[in-house]
């Protein structure tokens, strides 16, 4: 049996007004609220969204430095 999908929470909870995502874990309020009831498959989807958000933020930061 596979291990449960770990929560991305890093206990740095603050919603960024511009993005609507938590500054610590990059989840939306809906994703945070729903996490406990999500299937492992849905949790993996959220992890993928987090990775996409992190990549997009890195791209925006790189563009600002140019």
HTML snippet that shows the backbone in 3Dmol.js (N, CA, C, O; Angstrom):
<script src="https://3Dmol.org/build/3Dmol-min.js"></script>
<div id="view" style="width:600px;height:400px;position:relative"></div>
<script>
const pdb = `
ATOM      1  N   UNK A   1       0.848  -1.175   0.000  1.00  0.00           N
ATOM      2  CA  UNK A   1       0.000   0.000   0.000  1.00  0.00           C
ATOM      3  C   UNK A   1       0.899   1.246   0.000  1.00  0.00           C
ATOM      4  O   UNK A   1       1.798   1.353   0.833  1.00  0.00           O
ATOM      5  N   UNK A   2       0.664   2.187  -0.926  1.00  0.00           N
ATOM      6  CA  UNK A   2       1.508   3.383  -0.981  1.00  0.00           C
ATOM      7  C   UNK A   2       1.305   4.270   0.244  1.00  0.00           C
ATOM      8  O   UNK A   2       0.248   4.262   0.875  1.00  0.00           O
ATOM      9  N   UNK A   3       2.341   5.028   0.558  1.00  0.00           N
ATOM     10  CA  UNK A   3       2.273   5.958   1.685  1.00  0.00           C
ATOM     11  C   UNK A   3       1.286   7.073   1.373  1.00  0.00           C
ATOM     12  O   UNK A   3       1.107   7.440   0.211  1.00  0.00           O
ATOM     13  N   UNK A   4       0.646   7.612   2.404  1.00  0.00           N
ATOM     14  CA  UNK A   4      -0.261   8.731   2.173  1.00  0.00           C
ATOM     15  C   UNK A   4       0.501   9.933   1.615  1.00  0.00           C
ATOM     16  O   UNK A   4       1.701  10.081   1.845  1.00  0.00           O
ATOM     17  N   UNK A   5      -0.198  10.772   0.892  1.00  0.00           N
ATOM     18  CA  UNK A   5       0.407  11.965   0.301  1.00  0.00           C
ATOM     19  C   UNK A   5       0.571  13.009   1.403  1.00  0.00           C
ATOM     20  O   UNK A   5      -0.391  13.363   2.084  1.00  0.00           O
ATOM     21  N   UNK A   6       1.786  13.492   1.566  1.00  0.00           N
ATOM     22  CA  UNK A   6       2.092  14.456   2.618  1.00  0.00           C
ATOM     23  C   UNK A   6       1.477  15.818   2.315  1.00  0.00           C
ATOM     24  O   UNK A   6       1.328  16.211   1.158  1.00  0.00           O
ATOM     25  N   UNK A   7       1.130  16.514   3.368  1.00  0.00           N
ATOM     26  CA  UNK A   7       0.614  17.872   3.232  1.00  0.00           C
ATOM     27  C   UNK A   7       1.753  18.817   2.867  1.00  0.00           C
ATOM     28  O   UNK A   7       2.867  18.663   3.368  1.00  0.00           O
ATOM     29  N   UNK A   8       1.488  19.787   2.005  1.00  0.00           N
ATOM     30  CA  UNK A   8       2.520  20.762   1.660  1.00  0.00           C
ATOM     31  C   UNK A   8       2.672  21.878   2.699  1.00  0.00           C
ATOM     32  O   UNK A   8       3.530  22.746   2.543  1.00  0.00           O
ATOM     33  N   UNK A   9       1.858  21.867   3.746  1.00  0.00           N
ATOM     34  CA  UNK A   9       1.871  22.921   4.749  1.00  0.00           C
ATOM     35  C   UNK A   9       3.251  23.029   5.399  1.00  0.00           C
ATOM     36  O   UNK A   9       3.850  22.026   5.788  1.00  0.00           O
ATOM     37  N   UNK A  10       3.742  24.268   5.507  1.00  0.00           N
ATOM     38  CA  UNK A  10       5.027  24.525   6.156  1.00  0.00           C
ATOM     39  C   UNK A  10       4.854  25.460   7.356  1.00  0.00           C
ATOM     40  O   UNK A  10       5.821  26.038   7.851  1.00  0.00           O
ATOM     41  N   UNK A  11       3.604  25.598   7.814  1.00  0.00           N
ATOM     42  CA  UNK A  11       3.274  26.423   8.977  1.00  0.00           C
ATOM     43  C   UNK A  11       3.718  27.873   8.814  1.00  0.00           C
ATOM     44  O   UNK A  11       4.164  28.508   9.770  1.00  0.00           O
ATOM     45  N   UNK A  12       3.592  28.382   7.607  1.00  0.00           N
ATOM     46  CA  UNK A  12       3.865  29.789   7.314  1.00  0.00           C
ATOM     47  C   UNK A  12       2.629  30.318   6.589  1.00  0.00           C
ATOM     48  O   UNK A  12       2.700  30.725   5.430  1.00  0.00           O
ATOM     49  N   UNK A  13       1.511  30.305   7.284  1.00  0.00           N
ATOM     50  CA  UNK A  13       0.210  30.560   6.672  1.00  0.00           C
ATOM     51  C   UNK A  13      -0.101  32.041   6.565  1.00  0.00           C
ATOM     52  O   UNK A  13      -0.263  32.735   7.569  1.00  0.00           O
ATOM     53  N   UNK A  14      -0.180  32.503   5.346  1.00  0.00           N
ATOM     54  CA  UNK A  14      -0.596  33.882   5.064  1.00  0.00           C
ATOM     55  C   UNK A  14      -1.012  33.931   3.604  1.00  0.00           C
ATOM     56  O   UNK A  14      -0.230  33.600   2.713  1.00  0.00           O
ATOM     57  N   UNK A  15      -2.238  34.343   3.371  1.00  0.00           N
ATOM     58  CA  UNK A  15      -2.748  34.396   2.000  1.00  0.00           C
ATOM     59  C   UNK A  15      -2.248  35.670   1.331  1.00  0.00           C
ATOM     60  O   UNK A  15      -2.443  36.773   1.840  1.00  0.00           O
ATOM     61  N   UNK A  16      -1.612  35.502   0.204  1.00  0.00           N
ATOM     62  CA  UNK A  16      -1.110  36.608  -0.607  1.00  0.00           C
ATOM     63  C   UNK A  16      -2.289  37.213  -1.363  1.00  0.00           C
ATOM     64  O   UNK A  16      -2.910  36.526  -2.175  1.00  0.00           O
ATOM     65  N   UNK A  17      -2.614  38.492  -1.115  1.00  0.00           N
ATOM     66  CA  UNK A  17      -3.784  39.090  -1.773  1.00  0.00           C
ATOM     67  C   UNK A  17      -3.711  39.062  -3.300  1.00  0.00           C
ATOM     68  O   UNK A  17      -4.736  38.886  -3.959  1.00  0.00           O
ATOM     69  N   UNK A  18      -2.546  39.229  -3.861  1.00  0.00           N
ATOM     70  CA  UNK A  18      -2.418  39.277  -5.316  1.00  0.00           C
ATOM     71  C   UNK A  18      -2.668  37.952  -6.006  1.00  0.00           C
ATOM     72  O   UNK A  18      -3.148  37.918  -7.140  1.00  0.00           O
ATOM     73  N   UNK A  19      -2.345  36.859  -5.327  1.00  0.00           N
ATOM     74  CA  UNK A  19      -2.485  35.539  -5.945  1.00  0.00           C
ATOM     75  C   UNK A  19      -3.605  34.702  -5.344  1.00  0.00           C
ATOM     76  O   UNK A  19      -4.122  33.792  -5.992  1.00  0.00           O
ATOM     77  N   UNK A  20      -3.978  35.006  -4.111  1.00  0.00           N
ATOM     78  CA  UNK A  20      -4.975  34.195  -3.418  1.00  0.00           C
ATOM     79  C   UNK A  20      -4.407  32.885  -2.908  1.00  0.00           C
ATOM     80  O   UNK A  20      -5.152  31.992  -2.505  1.00  0.00           O
ATOM     81  N   UNK A  21      -3.076  32.770  -2.928  1.00  0.00           N
ATOM     82  CA  UNK A  21      -2.411  31.543  -2.470  1.00  0.00           C
ATOM     83  C   UNK A  21      -1.662  31.802  -1.167  1.00  0.00           C
ATOM     84  O   UNK A  21      -1.237  32.924  -0.888  1.00  0.00           O
ATOM     85  N   UNK A  22      -1.513  30.769  -0.397  1.00  0.00           N
ATOM     86  CA  UNK A  22      -0.736  30.839   0.833  1.00  0.00           C
ATOM     87  C   UNK A  22       0.733  31.076   0.477  1.00  0.00           C
ATOM     88  O   UNK A  22       1.278  30.422  -0.412  1.00  0.00           O
ATOM     89  N   UNK A  23       1.361  32.009   1.173  1.00  0.00           N
ATOM     90  CA  UNK A  23       2.773  32.286   0.917  1.00  0.00           C
ATOM     91  C   UNK A  23       3.664  31.100   1.298  1.00  0.00           C
ATOM     92  O   UNK A  23       4.741  30.921   0.728  1.00  0.00           O
ATOM     93  N   UNK A  24       3.218  30.301   2.252  1.00  0.00           N
ATOM     94  CA  UNK A  24       4.029  29.176   2.704  1.00  0.00           C
ATOM     95  C   UNK A  24       3.947  27.963   1.801  1.00  0.00           C
ATOM     96  O   UNK A  24       4.977  27.419   1.403  1.00  0.00           O
ATOM     97  N   UNK A  25       2.733  27.526   1.470  1.00  0.00           N
ATOM     98  CA  UNK A  25       2.577  26.266   0.733  1.00  0.00           C
ATOM     99  C   UNK A  25       2.077  26.439  -0.698  1.00  0.00           C
ATOM    100  O   UNK A  25       2.043  25.475  -1.463  1.00  0.00           O
ATOM    101  N   UNK A  26       1.690  27.656  -1.065  1.00  0.00           N
ATOM    102  CA  UNK A  26       1.199  27.978  -2.410  1.00  0.00           C
ATOM    103  C   UNK A  26      -0.138  27.325  -2.760  1.00  0.00           C
ATOM    104  O   UNK A  26      -0.468  27.181  -3.938  1.00  0.00           O
ATOM    105  N   UNK A  27      -0.907  26.927  -1.742  1.00  0.00           N
ATOM    106  CA  UNK A  27      -2.251  26.416  -2.008  1.00  0.00           C
ATOM    107  C   UNK A  27      -3.260  27.542  -1.898  1.00  0.00           C
ATOM    108  O   UNK A  27      -3.035  28.530  -1.200  1.00  0.00           O
ATOM    109  N   UNK A  28      -4.382  27.380  -2.599  1.00  0.00           N
ATOM    110  CA  UNK A  28      -5.492  28.315  -2.465  1.00  0.00           C
ATOM    111  C   UNK A  28      -6.251  27.977  -1.182  1.00  0.00           C
ATOM    112  O   UNK A  28      -6.051  26.918  -0.587  1.00  0.00           O
ATOM    113  N   UNK A  29      -7.123  28.896  -0.769  1.00  0.00           N
ATOM    114  CA  UNK A  29      -7.951  28.616   0.414  1.00  0.00           C
ATOM    115  C   UNK A  29      -8.806  27.370   0.210  1.00  0.00           C
ATOM    116  O   UNK A  29      -8.965  26.572   1.134  1.00  0.00           O
ATOM    117  N   UNK A  30      -9.354  27.198  -0.981  1.00  0.00           N
ATOM    118  CA  UNK A  30     -10.165  26.005  -1.262  1.00  0.00           C
ATOM    119  C   UNK A  30      -9.328  24.733  -1.147  1.00  0.00           C
ATOM    120  O   UNK A  30      -9.799  23.723  -0.623  1.00  0.00           O
ATOM    121  N   UNK A  31      -8.095  24.780  -1.632  1.00  0.00           N
ATOM    122  CA  UNK A  31      -7.228  23.598  -1.547  1.00  0.00           C
ATOM    123  C   UNK A  31      -6.843  23.298  -0.104  1.00  0.00           C
ATOM    124  O   UNK A  31      -6.764  22.136   0.294  1.00  0.00           O
ATOM    125  N   UNK A  32      -6.606  24.341   0.671  1.00  0.00           N
ATOM    126  CA  UNK A  32      -6.278  24.144   2.088  1.00  0.00           C
ATOM    127  C   UNK A  32      -7.469  23.538   2.813  1.00  0.00           C
ATOM    128  O   UNK A  32      -7.325  22.561   3.549  1.00  0.00           O
ATOM    129  N   UNK A  33      -8.641  24.118   2.605  1.00  0.00           N
ATOM    130  CA  UNK A  33      -9.844  23.641   3.287  1.00  0.00           C
ATOM    131  C   UNK A  33     -10.211  22.225   2.874  1.00  0.00           C
ATOM    132  O   UNK A  33     -10.680  21.445   3.703  1.00  0.00           O
ATOM    133  N   UNK A  34     -10.007  21.879   1.613  1.00  0.00           N
ATOM    134  CA  UNK A  34     -10.401  20.575   1.120  1.00  0.00           C
ATOM    135  C   UNK A  34      -9.388  19.470   1.333  1.00  0.00           C
ATOM    136  O   UNK A  34      -9.712  18.296   1.157  1.00  0.00           O
ATOM    137  N   UNK A  35      -8.170  19.822   1.707  1.00  0.00           N
ATOM    138  CA  UNK A  35      -7.078  18.847   1.767  1.00  0.00           C
ATOM    139  C   UNK A  35      -7.447  17.596   2.553  1.00  0.00           C
ATOM    140  O   UNK A  35      -7.189  16.483   2.096  1.00  0.00           O
ATOM    141  N   UNK A  36      -8.031  17.760   3.698  1.00  0.00           N
ATOM    142  CA  UNK A  36      -8.324  16.621   4.572  1.00  0.00           C
ATOM    143  C   UNK A  36      -9.274  15.617   3.923  1.00  0.00           C
ATOM    144  O   UNK A  36      -9.217  14.424   4.221  1.00  0.00           O
ATOM    145  N   UNK A  37     -10.144  16.097   3.037  1.00  0.00           N
ATOM    146  CA  UNK A  37     -11.118  15.192   2.418  1.00  0.00           C
ATOM    147  C   UNK A  37     -10.696  14.741   1.015  1.00  0.00           C
ATOM    148  O   UNK A  37     -11.353  13.886   0.421  1.00  0.00           O
ATOM    149  N   UNK A  38      -9.624  15.297   0.490  1.00  0.00           N
ATOM    150  CA  UNK A  38      -9.183  14.920  -0.858  1.00  0.00           C
ATOM    151  C   UNK A  38      -8.656  13.501  -0.902  1.00  0.00           C
ATOM    152  O   UNK A  38      -8.055  13.014   0.055  1.00  0.00           O
ATOM    153  N   UNK A  39      -8.889  12.850  -2.022  1.00  0.00           N
ATOM    154  CA  UNK A  39      -8.275  11.542  -2.265  1.00  0.00           C
ATOM    155  C   UNK A  39      -6.782  11.765  -2.515  1.00  0.00           C
ATOM    156  O   UNK A  39      -6.353  12.889  -2.777  1.00  0.00           O
ATOM    157  N   UNK A  40      -5.997  10.695  -2.432  1.00  0.00           N
ATOM    158  CA  UNK A  40      -4.568  10.817  -2.730  1.00  0.00           C
ATOM    159  C   UNK A  40      -4.350  11.323  -4.150  1.00  0.00           C
ATOM    160  O   UNK A  40      -3.411  12.077  -4.406  1.00  0.00           O
ATOM    161  N   UNK A  41      -5.209  10.913  -5.065  1.00  0.00           N
ATOM    162  CA  UNK A  41      -5.089  11.371  -6.452  1.00  0.00           C
ATOM    163  C   UNK A  41      -5.269  12.891  -6.530  1.00  0.00           C
ATOM    164  O   UNK A  41      -4.503  13.575  -7.208  1.00  0.00           O
ATOM    165  N   UNK A  42      -6.275  13.411  -5.840  1.00  0.00           N
ATOM    166  CA  UNK A  42      -6.511  14.853  -5.854  1.00  0.00           C
ATOM    167  C   UNK A  42      -5.375  15.589  -5.158  1.00  0.00           C
ATOM    168  O   UNK A  42      -4.981  16.672  -5.593  1.00  0.00           O
ATOM    169  N   UNK A  43      -4.848  15.020  -4.092  1.00  0.00           N
ATOM    170  CA  UNK A  43      -3.707  15.641  -3.408  1.00  0.00           C
ATOM    171  C   UNK A  43      -2.501  15.747  -4.353  1.00  0.00           C
ATOM    172  O   UNK A  43      -1.770  16.737  -4.327  1.00  0.00           O
ATOM    173  N   UNK A  44      -2.306  14.731  -5.173  1.00  0.00           N
ATOM    174  CA  UNK A  44      -1.210  14.782  -6.145  1.00  0.00           C
ATOM    175  C   UNK A  44      -1.459  15.870  -7.191  1.00  0.00           C
ATOM    176  O   UNK A  44      -0.521  16.521  -7.652  1.00  0.00           O
ATOM    177  N   UNK A  45      -2.723  16.064  -7.561  1.00  0.00           N
ATOM    178  CA  UNK A  45      -3.082  17.150  -8.485  1.00  0.00           C
ATOM    179  C   UNK A  45      -2.720  18.494  -7.852  1.00  0.00           C
ATOM    180  O   UNK A  45      -2.160  19.366  -8.516  1.00  0.00           O
ATOM    181  N   UNK A  46      -3.041  18.657  -6.574  1.00  0.00           N
ATOM    182  CA  UNK A  46      -2.720  19.903  -5.882  1.00  0.00           C
ATOM    183  C   UNK A  46      -1.201  20.095  -5.845  1.00  0.00           C
ATOM    184  O   UNK A  46      -0.719  21.202  -6.081  1.00  0.00           O
ATOM    185  N   UNK A  47      -0.447  19.044  -5.555  1.00  0.00           N
ATOM    186  CA  UNK A  47       1.012  19.144  -5.570  1.00  0.00           C
ATOM    187  C   UNK A  47       1.515  19.589  -6.945  1.00  0.00           C
ATOM    188  O   UNK A  47       2.462  20.371  -7.031  1.00  0.00           O
ATOM    189  N   UNK A  48       0.900  19.105  -8.007  1.00  0.00           N
ATOM    190  CA  UNK A  48       1.294  19.521  -9.359  1.00  0.00           C
ATOM    191  C   UNK A  48       0.993  21.006  -9.569  1.00  0.00           C
ATOM    192  O   UNK A  48       1.797  21.732 -10.152  1.00  0.00           O
ATOM    193  N   UNK A  49      -0.155  21.444  -9.095  1.00  0.00           N
ATOM    194  CA  UNK A  49      -0.504  22.872  -9.196  1.00  0.00           C
ATOM    195  C   UNK A  49       0.502  23.728  -8.427  1.00  0.00           C
ATOM    196  O   UNK A  49       0.907  24.793  -8.892  1.00  0.00           O
ATOM    197  N   UNK A  50       0.897  23.256  -7.258  1.00  0.00           N
ATOM    198  CA  UNK A  50       1.891  23.978  -6.458  1.00  0.00           C
ATOM    199  C   UNK A  50       3.186  24.124  -7.251  1.00  0.00           C
ATOM    200  O   UNK A  50       3.778  25.203  -7.287  1.00  0.00           O
ATOM    201  N   UNK A  51       3.623  23.039  -7.883  1.00  0.00           N
ATOM    202  CA  UNK A  51       4.852  23.089  -8.682  1.00  0.00           C
ATOM    203  C   UNK A  51       4.710  24.092  -9.821  1.00  0.00           C
ATOM    204  O   UNK A  51       5.639  24.845 -10.111  1.00  0.00           O
ATOM    205  N   UNK A  52       3.558  24.099 -10.457  1.00  0.00           N
ATOM    206  CA  UNK A  52       3.319  25.051 -11.549  1.00  0.00           C
ATOM    207  C   UNK A  52       3.324  26.487 -11.032  1.00  0.00           C
ATOM    208  O   UNK A  52       3.871  27.380 -11.680  1.00  0.00           O
ATOM    209  N   UNK A  53       2.724  26.710  -9.883  1.00  0.00           N
ATOM    210  CA  UNK A  53       2.711  28.055  -9.297  1.00  0.00           C
ATOM    211  C   UNK A  53       4.121  28.499  -8.920  1.00  0.00           C
ATOM    212  O   UNK A  53       4.495  29.653  -9.131  1.00  0.00           O
ATOM    213  N   UNK A  54       4.896  27.580  -8.364  1.00  0.00           N
ATOM    214  CA  UNK A  54       6.277  27.894  -7.978  1.00  0.00           C
ATOM    215  C   UNK A  54       7.105  28.239  -9.217  1.00  0.00           C
ATOM    216  O   UNK A  54       7.887  29.190  -9.201  1.00  0.00           O
ATOM    217  N   UNK A  55       6.933  27.467 -10.283  1.00  0.00           N
ATOM    218  CA  UNK A  55       7.656  27.739 -11.534  1.00  0.00           C
ATOM    219  C   UNK A  55       7.259  29.090 -12.113  1.00  0.00           C
ATOM    220  O   UNK A  55       8.115  29.853 -12.562  1.00  0.00           O
ATOM    221  N   UNK A  56       5.971  29.384 -12.102  1.00  0.00           N
ATOM    222  CA  UNK A  56       5.491  30.656 -12.641  1.00  0.00           C
ATOM    223  C   UNK A  56       6.030  31.827 -11.817  1.00  0.00           C
ATOM    224  O   UNK A  56       6.396  32.860 -12.377  1.00  0.00           O
ATOM    225  N   UNK A  57       6.080  31.672 -10.506  1.00  0.00           N
ATOM    226  CA  UNK A  57       6.614  32.732  -9.646  1.00  0.00           C
ATOM    227  C   UNK A  57       8.102  32.945  -9.920  1.00  0.00           C
ATOM    228  O   UNK A  57       8.577  34.081  -9.935  1.00  0.00           O
ATOM    229  N   UNK A  58       8.830  31.860 -10.135  1.00  0.00           N
ATOM    230  CA  UNK A  58      10.261  31.971 -10.439  1.00  0.00           C
ATOM    231  C   UNK A  58      10.473  32.677 -11.777  1.00  0.00           C
ATOM    232  O   UNK A  58      11.392  33.483 -11.920  1.00  0.00           O
ATOM    233  N   UNK A  59       9.623  32.374 -12.749  1.00  0.00           N
ATOM    234  CA  UNK A  59       9.714  33.041 -14.047  1.00  0.00           C
ATOM    235  C   UNK A  59       9.436  34.536 -13.920  1.00  0.00           C
ATOM    236  O   UNK A  59      10.138  35.352 -14.517  1.00  0.00           O
ATOM    237  N   UNK A  60       8.418  34.894 -13.146  1.00  0.00           N
ATOM    238  CA  UNK A  60       8.102  36.317 -12.957  1.00  0.00           C
ATOM    239  C   UNK A  60       9.255  37.037 -12.262  1.00  0.00           C
ATOM    240  O   UNK A  60       9.594  38.165 -12.622  1.00  0.00           O
ATOM    241  N   UNK A  61       9.853  36.390 -11.273  1.00  0.00           N
ATOM    242  CA  UNK A  61      10.980  36.998 -10.568  1.00  0.00           C
ATOM    243  C   UNK A  61      12.174  37.184 -11.504  1.00  0.00           C
ATOM    244  O   UNK A  61      12.861  38.204 -11.439  1.00  0.00           O
ATOM    245  N   UNK A  62      12.423  36.203 -12.371  1.00  0.00           N
ATOM    246  CA  UNK A  62      13.526  36.310 -13.320  1.00  0.00           C
ATOM    247  C   UNK A  62      13.275  37.432 -14.314  1.00  0.00           C
ATOM    248  O   UNK A  62      14.210  38.137 -14.695  1.00  0.00           O
ATOM    249  N   UNK A  63      12.035  37.608 -14.738  1.00  0.00           N
ATOM    250  CA  UNK A  63      11.699  38.685 -15.667  1.00  0.00           C
ATOM    251  C   UNK A  63      11.903  40.060 -15.025  1.00  0.00           C
ATOM    252  O   UNK A  63      12.347  40.999 -15.686  1.00  0.00           O
ATOM    253  N   UNK A  64      11.579  40.170 -13.744  1.00  0.00           N
ATOM    254  CA  UNK A  64      11.761  41.442 -13.044  1.00  0.00           C
ATOM    255  C   UNK A  64      13.246  41.796 -12.913  1.00  0.00           C
ATOM    256  O   UNK A  64      13.599  42.974 -12.881  1.00  0.00           O
ATOM    257  N   UNK A  65      14.101  40.798 -12.839  1.00  0.00           N
ATOM    258  CA  UNK A  65      15.536  41.037 -12.698  1.00  0.00           C
ATOM    259  C   UNK A  65      16.185  41.462 -13.997  1.00  0.00           C
ATOM    260  O   UNK A  65      17.285  42.015 -13.983  1.00  0.00           O
ATOM    261  N   UNK A  66      15.531  41.218 -15.115  1.00  0.00           N
ATOM    262  CA  UNK A  66      16.117  41.580 -16.418  1.00  0.00           C
ATOM    263  C   UNK A  66      16.026  43.036 -16.675  1.00  0.00           C
ATOM    264  O   UNK A  66      16.470  43.506 -17.723  1.00  0.00           O
TER     265      UNK A  66
END
`;
const viewer = $3Dmol.createViewer("view");
viewer.addModel(pdb, "pdb");
viewer.setStyle({}, {cartoon: {color: "spectrum"}});
viewer.zoomTo();
viewer.render();
</script>
